[in-house]
Structures are given as structure tokens and as C-alpha cells.
Amino acid sequence: MPELPEVEVTRLSFADRIAGATIGQVRLGKPLRWPLGCVPDDLVGRSVLQVRRRGKYLLLDLNQGLLLVHLGMSGSVLFESDVPAAGVHDHFDLVTSRGTLRLHDPRRFGAVVFSDHETSEVAQKLLGKLGVEPLGDAFDLSAFTHALKLRKAPIKQVLLAGQVVVGVGNIYASEALFQSGIRPSVRSNRLSSQRVLKLHAAIRDVLARAVEKGGSTLKDFSNAQGQSGYFQLEAKVYGRQGEPCKTCSTAIVAIRQGQRSSFFCPVCQRP
């Protein structure tokens, strides 16, 4: 599933190129997770001002309204001046004066939703409960510490929930917990202030490095220019069950938490 770094890498790969473009046509394929929310032809003639990101959502600000794009479990977007005819898994084309933005999604868990503005009921239903952005100034250590103290769930589950901090998905939560020496099963409210300090720094560092490496391509992720990511090649624990820890050589362990696999080193990560 594309996580925050993959979505940010996607944004960076086409944001400058589509800014200022005028929408000439909107083509829809098979229904996605949620309906578009407007008549497609109503978007024709509007301009794309900029592309932002909120959590795992791409926000295309128009001169009237905005489009919220979610990549779902296996989606990706392509932005090119000349795209081939839409295939069976191409479900949304935004044809503009600067190129076509296409959403490709084999499993159709992704979505493109129109909203009149970011504070509307439609947008707030998707964005309103998201936590702070981990790569921004709002990711404050004291607030993060306070929020963790209020939660009794395992720290890995708290990170994945996205209400304390947004976008720290399964891959990057596993890597950040390893970097900070915290076992994923430790209850959030049992973490000392020193351990929270290390986790806070690790989250920022892991996500920033992932963006720099182009995200992680485990199956079919690519950015809007068709380029794969390489962060997975330097993963310390994720997907390495049974392999030796790169720090102490102990075999990496995998456990199930909330239907997701958590990977950790039983020596380097203390309970």
C-alpha cells in the first residue's frame, strides 16, 4: 500500500508540471471506492493551482474547489503529455493543457473526490481526523509525548491509526521503532520520555530518507513519471523475518498485530 513517502514522492514528480494547467476533459473508468461527487464536465475549464499532500491524500487545488486523490492499496498516478489508451485498470483521466493525470488502480480501493473547499463536509469526512504531519513543524515533541501517554494500545498500533501522527504506515513504523530501539508490542503509555524522544526523531528521519530514496517499491509502486523507489533496499527489519539483524546478527522476528505483520529484533528492541 502506498504510504506517506510514496504519496509525497508522487506529488513531487508532477506538482510543478501540472500547476497552471487548464482542465479540458475528465474520463471515468470503472467505479472507484467513492464517487467523484460532481458531474465530470463541471470540472472542464477549471485550472489546477497547486498540488499539496495531507497524509496519504493528494490535494489538487483548483481555482474553484479541489480534488482529493487517494491511491488505495495498489494505485499509482501517471502524468504525461501523451498517454496510451486507457486500460482495464485505468479508472480516472484528468486531461489538461499540460498533460493527462491518470489513476491506475488494479484493486479499485483508490478514489478521486471533488469538494467545494477543504473545510466542506465531504473533505472533512476524509481529512478531519488525521493527525499531525510528521515532516512538518506541527510535529511537536511535547504534544507527541502527551498524546502517547493517553493511549494504552501497543505503540505500533497507535502509529498506524494515524490520529496522533499521520502517514506512518507499516513499513516505516517498523523501521522507526527499530531505529529507536522500541519493540512494537510496548504499550504507548509505558514509553519513557527518553524513548519517545528517540521515536520522534526516528519517525522524521526514516520518512525523510524514504522520500529521498523515492519511496518503497514492494510490488508495483511508481511515481507519476513511472519511476520506482529504493528505500526497501536499506530496510533494517521490514520483510526480513528470519534474516540476521544488521546490528547484532540476531534473527529478525515477525508477529501479527491488527492483521498486519510487525518485524523487530528481539535484542535491539527492548520490551
C-alpha positions, 0 to 999 in steps of 0.5 A: 500500500502506498504510504506517506513517502510514496504519496509525497514522492508522487506529488513531487514528480508532477506538482510543478508540471501540472500547476497552471494547467487548464482542465479540458476533459475528465474520463471515468473508468470503472467505479472507484471506492467513492464517487467523484461527487460532481458531474465530470464536465463541471470540472472542464475549464477549471485550472489546477493551482497547486498540488499539496499532500495531507497524509496519504491524500493528494490535494489538487487545488483548483481555482474553484474547489479541489480534488482529493486523490487517494491511491488505495492499496495498489494505485499509482498516478501517471502524468504525461503529455501523451498517454496510451489508451486507457486500460482495464485498470485505468479508472480516472483521466484528468486531461489538461493543457499540460498533460493527462493525470491518470489513476491506475488502480488494479484493486479499485480501493483508490478514489478521486473526490471533488469538494467545494473547499477543504473545510466542506463536509465531504473533505472533512469526512476524509481529512478531519481526523488525521493527525499531525504531519510528521515532516512538518513543524506541527510535529511537536515533541511535547504534544507527541509525548502527551498524546502517547501517554493517553493511549494504552494500545501497543505503540505500533498500533497507535502509529498506524491509526494515524490520529496522533501522527499521520502517514506512518504506515507499516513499513516505516513504523517498523523501521522507526521503532527499530531505529529507536530501539522500541519493540512494537508490542510496548504499550504507548503509555509505558514509553519513557520520555527518553524513548519517545524522544528517540521515536520522534526523531526516528519517525522524521528521519526514516520518512525523510530518507524514504522520500529521498530514496523515492519511496518503497517499491514492494510490488508495483509502486511508481511515481507519476513519471513511472519511476520506482523507489529504493528505500526497501533496499536499506530496510533494517527489519521490514520483510526480513523475518528470519534474516540476521539483524544488521546490528547484532546478527540476531534473527529478525522476528515477525508477529501479527498485530491488527492483521498486519505483520510487525518485524523487530529484533528481539535484542535491539528492541527492548520490551 
